[in-house]
Amino acid sequence: MRRLFIPGSLADTVTLTGSDAHHLGYTLRARVGERCVVVDAERQVAAMKIVGFTADTVTLRLVEKLAADTEPPIRLTLAVCLLKSDKMEFVVQKAVELGAMKVQPLESENCVARYDEKKAAARRERWQRIADEAAKQCGRTALLTVAPILPFGEWITARPAEDGAAFFCYEKEQDATLGALLSGTQSDAYTALIGPEGGFAPAEAEAAMRAGVTAVTLGPRILRAETAAVAAMTIVQHVKGDLGNMPSPLGALCAGVQWTPREVAAEG
């Protein structure tokens, strides 16, 4: 069923306007009687039925409330230096799927992508649309926020306290691992800082460490910026979030299988 987010609270009857109404009525050609899932500002979820249309509205009626909160127990922020257009869009989409609550785009010294004020606003609007659509597709019960682009230096010196414990993935760090950092940290909020395609300038790395952002390694191989972003978010959600707490379908499938040495050899 199509998932929709509404700004207010669930009610017995909800009237959709704007892009959601247009998408249901004109793009999807929905019909009276069809159902959708609605999520409100308080993360309440319900199945609702379409009961009426006008030229620019869709009216829904409550069928049943659902116990379907899909948000992780931590607040995860991805602070990422500007990447080339398609890579940035990819990272925003994956941040939504991996349960992040905010993407903070940053302009750093080695960024290839740079935007004037008008282009920056347009890019942010596009990234937010991508984030909103990804939230509907992957079953989120909260929308990710794409913040305005900030200069790296401005953000690092005034990083919001609500963004919690922060780390940055740094190719020159060889000893401190992200797993070790997370295992020794107790927080309900984390920020992953990822550099651009050209990496962090030495002065930026020093400024980050002075600001209390810990340098970590993601292993011996040099990762692309978009790969590092996905890897870092995944590790955080595995150690502190909900990725490590879900039962494995493969594990459940194999739990009752008794392997003999011959079968193991054959499978290998």
Summary of the structure (lengths in Angstrom):
residues: 268
radius of gyration: 21.8
end to end distance: 40.7
largest distance: 67.6
contacts: 805
relative contact order: 0.14
helix: 37%
strand: 24%
